């Protein structure tokens, strides 16, 4: 891989942005059937939380529509630069609701538990835990051939437990609006004196292996922070507006800045992780879900504009992740509860968009895809297939995918073809 990468063109650049919707996005209200028995089942289960048929943004050549809060995503879909991935979730092997109920196949562990499922989605497989993630293993494999040793391939702009961690890779943590110092210190100029003192302390030998290893991690973090601080002076402004009212604006600004500085950083491959919170909608969901979706859609619009401004829209792909989807049925508090399979989207110039990939579930409560009668749908597309498709586009060879994504070989294809 290193030899192959070194022989490739110097302008061979690719980046992946993971937009993680923390709390469990109720994607039943994001991608909705436009009519027929599927809409009837949806409308009956959702009640007052249902999106009215006339308000849905119809997707071209599709029986489905988007929530009206997604005009930018709808436009990108129509232009062929966005795709929807239907009913994705962690799976060990292809599974039906009947098999789940009969316990006749292996079921992923800790389904519907926030912390565990966030770990699963960050890892890209089906088992929770603290270990090497697909993004970290990708960095382990590709960094030597594509990137200089100045900074890690993976940058976190939010909280993540396992995302970006490989066998040798540790991700870089950055702050909003490209102000990297905020990740370790929020006291302005006093930060530099504190950094000097801290680095002196880290040179002391304590004889405890675990603490010594921890010190090495911090020393690397300071090294990357110092380098990033040095190249920031070369950053240019953007014509793209990053609205301060959007909680994702700062993270998007930093992502765009680090992409703009890719040559100074020495990076031909970059992976970013962004958090968006508030999606644990157990109560009064209809009163604020639209605002959450508007926030995400505005971020999509800003992302598209910034990538086009930088001239790298065809080289960057943004995808969504979340703990899980939620029940189709609405609870007594006007919200929805933890479920399993859900819908996601990918955006970018390289996306083979204007299509819905995967199989949409039957929305009948107690129907063939519902595991318990509340609208908890067994996924029809495995999380490992979803993330392996992204890894393949990014440059991971097919021979390496099996070891990176446990259980991937249990499925007919490792590449869904959306990018």
Secondary structure as the mmCIF struct_conf table of DSSP 4:
data_model
#
loop_
_struct_conf.conf_type_id
_struct_conf.id
_struct_conf.beg_label_comp_id
_struct_conf.beg_label_asym_id
_struct_conf.beg_label_seq_id
_struct_conf.end_label_comp_id
_struct_conf.end_label_asym_id
_struct_conf.end_label_seq_id
HELX_RH_AL_P HELX_RH_AL_P1 UNK A 2 UNK A 7
BEND BEND1 UNK A 8 UNK A 8
TURN_TY1_P TURN_TY1_P1 UNK A 10 UNK A 11
STRN STRN1 UNK A 14 UNK A 21
TURN_TY1_P TURN_TY1_P2 UNK A 22 UNK A 23
HELX_RH_3T_P HELX_RH_3T_P1 UNK A 27 UNK A 29
TURN_TY1_P TURN_TY1_P3 UNK A 30 UNK A 30
STRN STRN2 UNK A 31 UNK A 33
BEND BEND2 UNK A 35 UNK A 35
HELX_RH_AL_P HELX_RH_AL_P2 UNK A 36 UNK A 46
HELX_RH_3T_P HELX_RH_3T_P2 UNK A 47 UNK A 49
BEND BEND3 UNK A 50 UNK A 50
HELX_LH_PP_P HELX_LH_PP_P1 UNK A 51 UNK A 52
HELX_RH_3T_P HELX_RH_3T_P3 UNK A 53 UNK A 55
BEND BEND4 UNK A 56 UNK A 56
STRN STRN3 UNK A 57 UNK A 58
HELX_LH_PP_P HELX_LH_PP_P2 UNK A 59 UNK A 59
TURN_TY1_P TURN_TY1_P4 UNK A 60 UNK A 61
BEND BEND5 UNK A 62 UNK A 63
STRN STRN4 UNK A 64 UNK A 66
TURN_TY1_P TURN_TY1_P5 UNK A 68 UNK A 69
HELX_RH_AL_P HELX_RH_AL_P3 UNK A 71 UNK A 78
TURN_TY1_P TURN_TY1_P6 UNK A 79 UNK A 80
BEND BEND6 UNK A 81 UNK A 81
STRN STRN5 UNK A 82 UNK A 89
BEND BEND7 UNK A 92 UNK A 93
HELX_RH_AL_P HELX_RH_AL_P4 UNK A 97 UNK A 102
TURN_TY1_P TURN_TY1_P7 UNK A 103 UNK A 103
BEND BEND8 UNK A 105 UNK A 105
TURN_TY1_P TURN_TY1_P8 UNK A 109 UNK A 112
HELX_RH_AL_P HELX_RH_AL_P5 UNK A 114 UNK A 123
TURN_TY1_P TURN_TY1_P9 UNK A 124 UNK A 124
BEND BEND9 UNK A 125 UNK A 126
BEND BEND10 UNK A 129 UNK A 131
HELX_RH_AL_P HELX_RH_AL_P6 UNK A 134 UNK A 146
STRN STRN6 UNK A 147 UNK A 147
TURN_TY1_P TURN_TY1_P10 UNK A 149 UNK A 150
BEND BEND11 UNK A 151 UNK A 151
BEND BEND12 UNK A 153 UNK A 153
STRN STRN7 UNK A 154 UNK A 157
BEND BEND13 UNK A 158 UNK A 158
BEND BEND14 UNK A 161 UNK A 162
TURN_TY1_P TURN_TY1_P11 UNK A 163 UNK A 164
BEND BEND15 UNK A 167 UNK A 168
STRN STRN8 UNK A 172 UNK A 173
HELX_RH_3T_P HELX_RH_3T_P4 UNK A 176 UNK A 178
HELX_RH_3T_P HELX_RH_3T_P5 UNK A 180 UNK A 183
TURN_TY1_P TURN_TY1_P12 UNK A 184 UNK A 184
BEND BEND16 UNK A 187 UNK A 187
TURN_TY1_P TURN_TY1_P13 UNK A 188 UNK A 189
HELX_RH_AL_P HELX_RH_AL_P7 UNK A 190 UNK A 202
TURN_TY1_P TURN_TY1_P14 UNK A 203 UNK A 203
BEND BEND17 UNK A 204 UNK A 204
BEND BEND18 UNK A 207 UNK A 207
HELX_RH_AL_P HELX_RH_AL_P8 UNK A 209 UNK A 231
HELX_RH_3T_P HELX_RH_3T_P6 UNK A 232 UNK A 234
BEND BEND19 UNK A 239 UNK A 240
TURN_TY1_P TURN_TY1_P15 UNK A 244 UNK A 245
BEND BEND20 UNK A 246 UNK A 246
TURN_TY1_P TURN_TY1_P16 UNK A 247 UNK A 248
HELX_RH_AL_P HELX_RH_AL_P9 UNK A 249 UNK A 260
TURN_TY1_P TURN_TY1_P17 UNK A 261 UNK A 261
HELX_RH_AL_P HELX_RH_AL_P10 UNK A 262 UNK A 265
TURN_TY1_P TURN_TY1_P18 UNK A 266 UNK A 266
STRN STRN9 UNK A 267 UNK A 267
BEND BEND21 UNK A 268 UNK A 268
STRN STRN10 UNK A 269 UNK A 276
STRN STRN11 UNK A 283 UNK A 283
HELX_RH_3T_P HELX_RH_3T_P7 UNK A 285 UNK A 287
TURN_TY1_P TURN_TY1_P19 UNK A 288 UNK A 288
HELX_RH_AL_P HELX_RH_AL_P11 UNK A 289 UNK A 310
TURN_TY1_P TURN_TY1_P20 UNK A 311 UNK A 311
HELX_RH_3T_P HELX_RH_3T_P8 UNK A 313 UNK A 315
STRN STRN12 UNK A 316 UNK A 322
BEND BEND22 UNK A 323 UNK A 323
STRN STRN13 UNK A 326 UNK A 326
BEND BEND23 UNK A 328 UNK A 329
TURN_TY1_P TURN_TY1_P21 UNK A 332 UNK A 333
STRN STRN14 UNK A 334 UNK A 334
STRN STRN15 UNK A 338 UNK A 338
BEND BEND24 UNK A 340 UNK A 340
STRN STRN16 UNK A 342 UNK A 347
BEND BEND25 UNK A 348 UNK A 348
TURN_TY1_P TURN_TY1_P22 UNK A 349 UNK A 350
BEND BEND26 UNK A 354 UNK A 355
STRN STRN17 UNK A 356 UNK A 357
BEND BEND27 UNK A 358 UNK A 358
HELX_LH_PP_P HELX_LH_PP_P3 UNK A 360 UNK A 362
BEND BEND28 UNK A 364 UNK A 364
TURN_TY1_P TURN_TY1_P23 UNK A 365 UNK A 366
BEND BEND29 UNK A 367 UNK A 367
TURN_TY1_P TURN_TY1_P24 UNK A 368 UNK A 369
STRN STRN18 UNK A 370 UNK A 370
BEND BEND30 UNK A 371 UNK A 375
STRN STRN19 UNK A 377 UNK A 377
HELX_LH_PP_P HELX_LH_PP_P4 UNK A 378 UNK A 379
BEND BEND31 UNK A 380 UNK A 380
STRN STRN20 UNK A 381 UNK A 382
HELX_RH_AL_P HELX_RH_AL_P12 UNK A 383 UNK A 394
TURN_TY1_P TURN_TY1_P25 UNK A 395 UNK A 395
HELX_RH_AL_P HELX_RH_AL_P13 UNK A 398 UNK A 404
BEND BEND32 UNK A 405 UNK A 405
TURN_TY1_P TURN_TY1_P26 UNK A 406 UNK A 407
HELX_RH_3T_P HELX_RH_3T_P9 UNK A 408 UNK A 410
BEND BEND33 UNK A 411 UNK A 412
BEND BEND34 UNK A 414 UNK A 414
#
